[in-house]
Amino acid sequence: MAAMEEWAFPTRYDQDYLPDPSSPYWFPVRETMDPAERDAAVLVRLREVMEYAYSTSSFYKNKWDAVDLKPADITSWEAFEQVPVVTKAEMRQSQADHPPFGDYVCCDESEIHHIHGTSGTTGAPTAFALGRRDWEVIADNQARILWGMGVRPGDTVFVAALFSLYLGSWGAMTAAERLRCRVLPFGAGAQGMTARAVTWLARVKPAAFYATPSYALRLAEVAEKEKIDPREFGLKVMFFSGEPGASVPSVRKAIEDSFGATVIDCGTMAEMTPFMSASATKETPEGMLLWQDIVWHEVCDPETFRTVPYGSEGTPVYTHLERTSQPMIRLASNDLTRWVMEDNPCGRTYPKLPNGVYGRIDDMIHIRGENVYPTEVDNYLRQVADYGGEHQIIVRRTGSMDEMIVRAETTLPDGQREAFDRDTGSGLQSFLGVRVTFESVDANTLERAEHKSRRVVDEREHTKR
């Protein structure tokens, strides 16, 4: 077996390295090697990462001592699956007890280079501390993934996401910079910014574009109002994270049809930066490949956190292989997905999430004994003729029964909606397998996303006592 390129821990990549321009791979050996051989190397790396965390973090030492586990015990995948998962609640408690970064930071605070975090809108914010060396490694990791998407040195990358606590925009920018691209860090979220984005896209004509899927759809609407065809932007690649959507067939098709670009889904969790470690490629554009030599991805039973067989659904569990600041070791995502192992057109020998990540288990709507994902509603409505581009899902309790109302925009005038309402409502009900009350409203009535979409209103929360 040829040696895996720059495979060491702690990791330090050659900052001057770029692949041969004719190669589809950044690291040909690591990306196309026998998966069993790569997995064997990863198992050794996991012990190294765990030994590092055990010696530098009271969080991990106490957690593993409580179950009589030592890093040296991890000699098989069966043993690794016995490592208890880390939850977001544990991280929040750790940071409350050991502010500001928790007792899992694992490095001296003087090494911290970037601080990001959650917004804290639903509770205390969580701080993400990234060391200077880690920031360089993250840039290398994600530049490598951009290379797999078909982005090349000299391309212009337009970043249309919030530059704030949100890590997605910063991760996309630093990756593009490492790849020797030109970067337009445009941002998102301010009043009137989408119209300005249309102007700049038409003027600069970048090769690549990063945002959330819902923002891309909003951008297409605004461009069309400005009498500009989004295809005139000349985009080659549009890559997305931050929410489900880019792997939802109808959403994906809507973006492709509007912009004429390759649509790439990527992203795990901000805590798992380099978050692009789950990403499609130019030649394998559907779903997401799991780049197992950057982050170790498992898909597990959400109750036992044991790995499920390929072809099965479960919740992703993630482990850093190269981070030395706040390394996550078996972080439970609380998301839902399905994984497979099959030949990939790009030649990479990684497992795949063929439908991406469906969404968070917490986002699943439980109604009358059935489970509904908001992405299923989105997927159905975007295939309906005369759909107006936006919708809202309202869940409320009437007496002892829950009901789901789907309110969707239509381009039809008020007097011509009878068939649309009847057919869309019955079709949606059949598609979801649950009773739905359907209502149509005028186009451009519902709020548009300037970053991430928020389409579900669960009024049951206000009626619980």
C-alpha positions in Angstrom: 0.0 0.0 0.0 1.3 3.5 -0.9 1.7 5.8 2.1 -1.2 8.0 3.0 -0.3 11.6 2.1 0.6 13.8 5.1 -1.0 11.4 7.6 0.3 12.4 11.1 -1.1 13.6 14.4 -0.8 16.4 15.4 -1.4 17.4 11.8 0.5 20.1 9.9 -0.1 20.3 6.1 2.3 21.8 3.6 0.8 25.2 3.0 2.4 25.5 -0.5 1.0 22.2 -1.8 -1.4 22.1 -4.7 -2.3 19.0 -6.7 -1.5 18.5 -10.4 -4.1 20.6 -12.2 -5.1 17.5 -14.2 -5.8 15.4 -11.2 -9.4 15.1 -9.8 -7.9 14.3 -6.4 -6.1 16.4 -3.8 -4.7 13.3 -2.1 -5.1 10.4 -4.6 -4.0 7.6 -2.1 -6.2 8.7 0.8 -9.2 9.3 -1.4 -9.1 6.1 -3.6 -7.4 3.5 -1.3 -9.0 0.2 -0.2 -11.5 1.3 2.5 -10.5 -1.5 4.9 -6.8 -0.3 4.8 -7.9 3.3 5.4 -10.2 2.2 8.3 -7.2 0.3 9.9 -5.2 3.5 9.7 -8.1 5.5 11.2 -8.5 3.1 14.1 -4.8 3.8 15.1 -5.5 7.5 14.7 -8.5 7.3 16.9 -6.4 5.9 19.7 -3.9 8.8 19.3 -6.7 11.4 19.4 -8.2 9.8 22.5 -4.8 9.6 24.2 -4.3 13.3 23.5 -7.8 14.2 24.8 -7.5 11.9 27.9 -4.2 13.6 28.9 -5.3 17.2 28.2 -9.0 17.3 29.2 -10.7 16.6 32.5 -14.0 16.3 30.6 -12.9 13.3 28.6 -10.8 11.8 31.4 -13.7 11.9 33.9 -16.2 10.7 31.2 -14.2 7.7 30.3 -13.0 6.8 33.8 -16.6 6.6 34.8 -17.1 3.6 32.5 -13.6 2.2 33.1 -12.4 3.0 29.6 -8.8 3.9 28.5 -7.7 4.9 25.1 -5.4 1.9 24.9 -8.5 -0.3 25.0 -9.6 0.9 21.5 -8.1 -2.0 19.5 -11.2 -2.8 17.4 -14.2 -1.1 16.0 -16.4 -3.0 18.4 -14.4 -1.4 21.3 -14.7 2.1 19.7 -18.5 1.7 19.7 -18.4 1.3 23.4 -17.0 4.9 23.8 -19.9 6.9 25.3 -21.2 9.7 23.0 -20.9 13.4 23.8 -24.1 15.4 23.8 -24.7 19.1 23.3 -26.2 19.2 26.8 -22.9 18.0 28.2 -21.0 20.6 26.3 -23.2 23.4 27.5 -22.9 22.2 31.1 -19.1 21.9 30.7 -18.9 25.5 29.5 -21.2 26.7 32.4 -18.9 24.9 34.9 -15.6 25.9 33.2 -16.2 29.1 31.2 -15.8 30.2 28.5 -14.7 27.1 26.5 -15.4 24.2 28.8 -13.0 21.6 30.1 -12.8 19.8 26.8 -10.8 22.6 25.1 -7.7 20.4 25.3 -5.2 23.2 24.4 -3.9 26.3 26.2 -6.2 29.3 25.7 -3.3 31.3 24.3 -3.5 29.0 21.2 -7.1 30.0 20.5 -7.3 31.8 17.1 -11.0 32.0 16.2 -14.1 32.1 18.5 -17.4 31.2 17.0 -20.6 29.8 18.5 -24.3 29.3 18.6 -26.7 32.3 18.7 -28.1 31.3 22.1 -31.7 32.1 20.9 -33.0 28.9 22.6 -30.7 29.0 25.7 -27.1 29.7 26.7 -24.9 30.0 23.7 -22.1 27.4 23.1 -18.6 28.8 22.3 -16.5 27.1 19.6 -12.8 27.6 20.2 -10.4 26.9 17.3 -6.7 26.9 17.6 -4.4 28.6 15.2 -2.9 25.4 13.9 -6.4 23.8 13.6 -7.6 26.8 11.6 -4.8 26.1 9.0 -5.7 22.3 9.0 -9.4 23.1 8.5 -8.5 25.4 5.6 -6.5 22.5 4.0 -9.3 20.0 4.6 -11.9 22.1 3.1 -9.8 23.3 0.2 -9.3 19.7 -0.6 -13.1 19.2 -0.6 -13.6 22.3 -2.8 -11.1 20.7 -5.2 -13.3 17.6 -5.3 -16.2 19.9 -6.2 -14.3 21.2 -9.2 -13.3 24.6 -7.8 -9.7 25.6 -8.9 -7.1 28.2 -8.0 -8.0 31.5 -9.6 -11.7 30.9 -9.5 -13.8 33.6 -7.7 -15.9 32.2 -4.8 -18.9 34.3 -3.7 -19.8 33.7 0.0 -23.4 34.7 0.6 -23.8 33.7 4.3 -23.7 35.5 7.6 -20.3 36.6 8.8 -20.9 36.4 12.5 -20.9 33.6 15.0 -22.0 31.3 12.1 -19.0 29.1 11.1 -20.2 28.2 7.6 -19.3 31.4 5.9 -15.8 31.6 7.6 -15.1 28.0 6.7 -16.0 28.5 3.1 -13.9 31.6 2.9 -10.8 30.1 4.5 -11.0 27.1 2.3 -11.2 29.2 -0.9 -8.3 31.3 0.3 -6.2 28.2 0.9 -7.1 27.0 -2.6 -5.7 30.3 -4.0 -9.1 31.5 -5.1 -10.4 35.0 -5.2 -13.0 35.4 -2.5 -16.0 37.8 -2.4 -17.1 37.6 1.3 -20.5 39.2 0.5 -22.4 38.1 3.6 -26.2 37.9 4.0 -29.1 38.9 6.2 -29.3 42.7 6.0 -32.2 44.6 4.5 -31.9 44.9 0.7 -28.8 42.7 0.6 -30.2 40.1 -1.8 -30.8 42.8 -4.5 -27.2 44.0 -4.0 -26.0 40.4 -4.3 -27.8 40.1 -7.7 -25.9 43.2 -8.8 -22.5 41.9 -7.7 -23.1 38.4 -9.1 -23.9 39.9 -12.5 -20.9 42.1 -12.3 -18.2 39.7 -11.0 -19.6 36.4 -12.5 -18.0 34.1 -10.0 -17.3 30.4 -10.6 -18.5 29.2 -7.3 -21.2 30.3 -4.7 -21.8 29.3 -1.1 -25.0 29.9 0.9 -27.9 28.0 2.3 -30.3 26.3 -0.2 -33.3 28.5 0.9 -31.2 31.6 0.3 -30.3 30.5 -3.2 -34.0 30.1 -4.0 -34.7 33.6 -2.6 -31.8 35.0 -4.7 -33.3 33.5 -7.9 -36.7 35.1 -7.1 -35.1 38.5 -6.5 -33.0 38.2 -9.7 -36.1 37.5 -11.8 -37.9 40.5 -10.3 -34.9 42.6 -11.4 -35.4 41.1 -14.9 -32.0 39.2 -14.7 -31.7 35.6 -15.6 -29.7 33.9 -12.8 -27.9 31.8 -15.4 -26.3 35.0 -16.6 -24.2 34.9 -13.4 -22.1 32.1 -15.0 -21.9 30.0 -11.9 -20.3 26.6 -12.3 -20.6 25.2 -8.7 -23.0 26.1 -5.9 -22.3 24.4 -2.6 -24.6 24.6 0.4 -24.8 23.8 4.1 -26.6 25.0 7.2 -29.9 23.3 6.5 -31.3 20.3 4.6 -32.3 21.1 1.0 -29.5 20.6 -1.4 -30.1 16.8 -1.4 -33.9 17.2 -1.6 -34.6 16.3 -5.2 -37.1 19.0 -6.0 -35.1 21.7 -4.2 -32.0 20.6 -5.9 -33.7 20.7 -9.3 -35.2 24.2 -8.7 -31.7 25.5 -7.9 -30.2 23.8 -10.9 -32.9 25.0 -13.3 -32.6 28.6 -12.0 -28.8 28.9 -12.1 -27.6 26.2 -14.5 -24.9 25.2 -12.0 -23.8 22.0 -10.4 -25.5 21.8 -6.9 -23.4 20.3 -4.1 -24.7 19.4 -0.7 -22.2 19.4 2.2 -22.0 19.9 5.9 -22.2 18.1 9.3 -22.2 20.4 12.4 -20.4 23.6 13.4 -18.9 21.7 16.3 -17.4 19.3 13.8 -15.6 21.9 11.7 -14.1 21.0 9.2 -17.9 20.7 8.6 -17.5 20.0 4.9 -16.2 16.4 5.7 -19.6 15.2 4.4 -19.7 16.5 0.8 -20.6 15.6 -2.7 -18.1 15.9 -5.5 -18.2 17.2 -9.1 -18.5 13.6 -10.5 -20.7 12.3 -7.6 -23.0 15.3 -7.2 -25.9 13.6 -5.5 -26.0 13.0 -1.8 -22.8 13.4 0.3 -19.6 11.4 0.5 -18.1 10.8 4.0 -14.5 11.8 3.8 -13.4 9.3 6.5 -9.8 10.4 6.7 -10.8 13.9 7.8 -13.5 13.2 10.3 -14.7 9.7 11.3 -18.4 9.4 10.5 -20.7 6.7 11.9 -24.4 6.2 11.4 -25.8 4.7 14.6 -28.9 3.5 16.2 -30.2 6.6 18.1 -30.9 4.6 21.2 -27.8 2.4 21.5 -25.3 4.4 19.5 -24.0 1.3 17.9 -23.2 1.5 14.1 -26.0 0.3 11.8 -25.3 -1.7 8.7 -25.0 0.0 5.3 -28.4 0.5 3.8 -29.9 1.4 7.1 -31.1 4.7 8.7 -29.7 6.1 11.8 -28.2 9.2 13.5 -24.7 10.5 12.5 -22.0 10.3 15.2 -18.8 12.2 14.5 -15.2 12.1 15.7 -12.4 14.5 14.8 -9.2 13.0 13.5 -7.1 16.1 13.3 -8.4 18.7 15.7 -6.4 19.6 18.9 -8.7 22.3 20.1 -12.1 21.2 21.3 -11.8 17.8 19.6 -15.2 16.0 19.4 -15.0 12.3 20.1 -18.3 10.5 19.2 -20.4 13.6 19.2 -24.1 12.7 18.8 -25.7 14.9 16.1 -29.4 14.1 16.7 -29.8 14.2 13.0 -31.3 11.4 10.8 -29.8 9.9 7.6 -29.2 6.7 5.7 -25.8 5.5 4.5 -24.6 3.1 1.8 -21.3 1.8 0.6 -21.2 1.6 -3.2 -19.0 2.5 -6.2 -18.8 6.3 -6.6 -18.5 7.8 -10.1 -15.7 10.0 -8.9 -13.6 7.0 -7.9 -13.4 7.9 -4.2 -13.9 4.9 -1.9 -15.9 6.7 0.8 -19.3 5.7 2.2 -22.2 7.9 1.1 -25.4 9.5 2.4 -27.5 9.2 -0.8 -30.2 11.5 0.4 -27.9 13.8 2.5 -29.0 14.5 6.1 -32.8 14.6 6.3 -32.9 17.0 9.3 -32.8 16.9 13.0 -34.7 14.3 14.9 -36.0 17.2 17.0 -37.4 18.8 13.8 -39.5 15.7 13.0 -43.2 16.5 13.4 -45.0 13.8 15.3 -48.7 13.9 14.5 -51.4 11.3 15.0 -48.9 8.5 15.3 -47.0 9.4 12.2 -43.6 11.1 11.7 -43.3 13.9 9.0 -40.1 15.7 8.0 -40.5 19.3 6.8 -38.2 18.4 3.9 -40.9 16.0 2.6 -43.4 18.8 2.4 -40.9 20.9 0.5 -40.0 18.1 -1.9 -43.7 17.6 -2.8 -44.7 21.2 -3.2 -41.8 22.1 -5.5 -43.1 19.6 -8.0 -46.6 21.1 -8.1 -47.5 23.4 -11.0 -48.4 26.9 -10.0 -46.7 26.6 -6.6 -45.7 30.2 -5.6 -42.3 29.4 -4.1 -42.8 29.5 -0.3 -44.9 27.7 2.3 -45.5 27.3 6.0 -46.4 24.3 8.2 -48.5 25.0 11.2 -49.2 22.3 13.8 -51.8 22.9 16.4 -53.9 21.0 18.9 -57.7 21.1 18.6 -59.3 19.5 21.6 -57.4 16.2 22.1 -56.3 15.9 18.4 -53.3 17.3 16.6 -53.8 18.8 13.1 -51.3 19.9 10.5 -52.0 22.9 8.2 -49.9 23.5 5.2 -50.2 27.0 3.8 -48.6 27.5 0.4 -48.3 30.3 -2.1 -49.7 30.0 -5.6 -49.3 32.0 -8.7 -53.0 31.5 -9.5 -55.5 34.3 -8.9 -58.0 33.9 -6.1 -60.9 32.8 -8.3 -58.9 30.0 -10.0 -57.7 28.0 -7.0 -60.4 25.4 -6.4 -58.7 22.6 -8.3 -55.3 23.7 -7.1 -56.3 23.5 -3.5 -58.2 20.2 -3.9 -55.5 18.4 -5.9 -52.5 19.7 -3.9 -54.2 19.0 -0.6 -55.2 15.5 -1.5 -51.8 14.8 -3.2 -49.9 16.0 -0.2 -52.0 14.0 2.2 -51.4 10.8 0.1 -47.6 11.6 -0.1 -47.2 12.1 3.6 -49.6 9.5 4.8 -51.2 11.8 7.3 -54.3 14.1 7.3 -53.5 17.6 6.1 -55.5 20.8 5.9 -54.3 22.7 2.9 -54.6 26.4 2.3 -53.4 28.6 -0.6 -52.3 32.2 -0.3 -51.1 34.8 -2.8 -47.6 34.6 -4.1 -45.1 36.7 -2.1 -47.3 36.6 1.0 -45.1 34.5 3.2 -41.8 35.6 4.7 -38.6 34.8 2.7 -35.4 33.5 4.2 -32.4 35.8 4.1 -30.3 33.1 5.5 -32.0 29.9 6.8 -35.6 29.0 6.3 -38.0 28.7 9.3 -41.2 27.1 7.9 -42.6 25.2 10.9 -44.8 26.8 13.5 -45.7 24.3 16.2 -48.5 26.0 18.2 -48.8 22.9 20.5 -45.9 24.2 22.5 -48.0 27.2 23.6 -50.9 24.9 24.7 -49.0 22.5 26.9 -49.4 22.9 30.6 
